[in-house]
Amino acid sequence: MPELKAKIDAAFDTVVSDTWINACEHVQEFEEKYMQQADACELAADAVDDVDGGVRDAEEGDNTEHDGSDVNDEE
């Protein structure tokens, strides 16, 4: 374990401020792309929900034509 700590400490000594800034900027580029994709997918999902919503509401509404086939008659 002490050898590993020495290697980590030596590696951190080589890291300068520019290293962190470059890494942060690199990550931010991917985060922005991800957020754009997430927004696009969210809008597409909302559109599907809007189309299905009317059908789903009708199916979940008062169903007076239920024949009771899923009711257990053995009680």
Residue pairs with C-beta under 8 A, 6 or more apart in sequence:
none
